């Protein structure tokens, strides 16, 4: 078995390449786009009315991560130490979003 193709595939997920891709895609500016926010708001209201929990949690996660990425990219991506405040906010914010999604999807019952 040749694992070179697998190793080559995972080269795309290096941190510097991911940050470069996010900067090129302008994901950080997505949270300021009124069309994006309006669409997410309308879908959230529909999900609330129809009680579509999966859609609501997905919207919460997408908007939350877009906001988190926006905040992180505004602060800069230079990480000088493991105690860097930007890194800590990104890690803690991502963990809170993931835990909230798990709670609303799998633990909470209506």
JOPE-V448039 format. One record per residue. N is the residue number from 0. RES is the residue in three letters. PHI is phi in degrees with one decimal (999 if undefined). BURIAL is + if it has 16 or more other ideal C-beta (glycine too) atoms within 10 Angstrom, else -. Layout:
n=N res=RES phi=PHI burial=BURIAL
n=N res=RES phi=PHI burial=BURIAL
This chain:
n=0 res=UNK phi=999 burial=-
n=1 res=UNK phi=-104.6 burial=-
n=2 res=UNK phi=-93.4 burial=-
n=3 res=UNK phi=-66.9 burial=-
n=4 res=UNK phi=-69.2 burial=-
n=5 res=UNK phi=-67.7 burial=-
n=6 res=UNK phi=-63.8 burial=-
n=7 res=UNK phi=-65.8 burial=-
n=8 res=UNK phi=-62.4 burial=-
n=9 res=UNK phi=-75.1 burial=-
n=10 res=UNK phi=-64.7 burial=-
n=11 res=UNK phi=-69.6 burial=-
n=12 res=UNK phi=-102.2 burial=-
n=13 res=UNK phi=-69.0 burial=-
n=14 res=UNK phi=-57.2 burial=-
n=15 res=UNK phi=-66.1 burial=-
n=16 res=UNK phi=-71.3 burial=-
n=17 res=UNK phi=-65.4 burial=-
n=18 res=UNK phi=-62.9 burial=-
n=19 res=UNK phi=-62.0 burial=-
n=20 res=UNK phi=-63.3 burial=-
n=21 res=UNK phi=-65.3 burial=+
n=22 res=UNK phi=-66.0 burial=-
n=23 res=UNK phi=-67.8 burial=-
n=24 res=UNK phi=-79.1 burial=-
n=25 res=UNK phi=57.8 burial=-
n=26 res=UNK phi=-64.3 burial=-
n=27 res=UNK phi=-64.2 burial=+
n=28 res=UNK phi=-88.7 burial=-
n=29 res=UNK phi=-62.2 burial=+
n=30 res=UNK phi=-69.4 burial=+
n=31 res=UNK phi=-96.7 burial=-
n=32 res=UNK phi=-80.5 burial=-
n=33 res=UNK phi=-64.9 burial=-
n=34 res=UNK phi=-66.5 burial=-
n=35 res=UNK phi=-61.6 burial=-
n=36 res=UNK phi=-65.6 burial=-
n=37 res=UNK phi=-64.6 burial=-
n=38 res=UNK phi=-63.2 burial=-
n=39 res=UNK phi=-65.4 burial=+
n=40 res=UNK phi=-64.7 burial=-
n=41 res=UNK phi=-63.3 burial=-
n=42 res=UNK phi=-64.0 burial=+
n=43 res=UNK phi=-66.9 burial=+
n=44 res=UNK phi=-64.9 burial=-
n=45 res=UNK phi=-61.6 burial=-
n=46 res=UNK phi=-64.7 burial=+
n=47 res=UNK phi=-67.0 burial=-
n=48 res=UNK phi=-66.2 burial=-
n=49 res=UNK phi=-85.3 burial=-
n=50 res=UNK phi=58.4 burial=-
n=51 res=UNK phi=-94.4 burial=-
n=52 res=UNK phi=-65.9 burial=-
n=53 res=UNK phi=-61.1 burial=-
n=54 res=UNK phi=-66.2 burial=-
n=55 res=UNK phi=-64.1 burial=+
n=56 res=UNK phi=-67.4 burial=+
n=57 res=UNK phi=-63.7 burial=-
n=58 res=UNK phi=-63.5 burial=+
n=59 res=UNK phi=-58.3 burial=+
n=60 res=UNK phi=-67.6 burial=+
n=61 res=UNK phi=-63.8 burial=-
n=62 res=UNK phi=-68.0 burial=+
n=63 res=UNK phi=-62.9 burial=+
n=64 res=UNK phi=-69.3 burial=+
n=65 res=UNK phi=-64.0 burial=+
n=66 res=UNK phi=-65.5 burial=+
n=67 res=UNK phi=-65.6 burial=+
n=68 res=UNK phi=-66.8 burial=+
n=69 res=UNK phi=-59.4 burial=+
n=70 res=UNK phi=-62.5 burial=-
n=71 res=UNK phi=-65.7 burial=+
n=72 res=UNK phi=-69.6 burial=+
n=73 res=UNK phi=-68.0 burial=-
n=74 res=UNK phi=-76.9 burial=-
n=75 res=UNK phi=103.5 burial=-
n=76 res=UNK phi=-108.8 burial=-
n=77 res=UNK phi=-78.7 burial=-
n=78 res=UNK phi=-105.4 burial=-
n=79 res=UNK phi=-90.3 burial=-
n=80 res=UNK phi=-153.5 burial=-
n=81 res=UNK phi=-64.8 burial=-
n=82 res=UNK phi=-96.5 burial=-
n=83 res=UNK phi=-63.8 burial=-
n=84 res=UNK phi=-60.6 burial=-
n=85 res=UNK phi=-64.7 burial=+
n=86 res=UNK phi=-64.5 burial=+
n=87 res=UNK phi=-63.8 burial=-
n=88 res=UNK phi=-65.0 burial=-
n=89 res=UNK phi=-63.7 burial=+
n=90 res=UNK phi=-67.7 burial=-
n=91 res=UNK phi=-67.3 burial=-
n=92 res=UNK phi=-62.7 burial=+
n=93 res=UNK phi=-63.9 burial=-
n=94 res=UNK phi=-65.5 burial=-
n=95 res=UNK phi=-64.1 burial=-
n=96 res=UNK phi=-62.8 burial=+
n=97 res=UNK phi=-66.5 burial=-
n=98 res=UNK phi=-64.3 burial=-
n=99 res=UNK phi=-64.8 burial=-
n=100 res=UNK phi=-63.5 burial=-
n=101 res=UNK phi=-63.2 burial=-
n=102 res=UNK phi=-61.7 burial=-
n=103 res=UNK phi=-70.6 burial=-
n=104 res=UNK phi=-85.7 burial=-
n=105 res=UNK phi=-114.2 burial=-
n=106 res=UNK phi=-101.1 burial=-
n=107 res=UNK phi=-72.7 burial=-
n=108 res=UNK phi=-115.7 burial=-
n=109 res=UNK phi=-93.7 burial=-
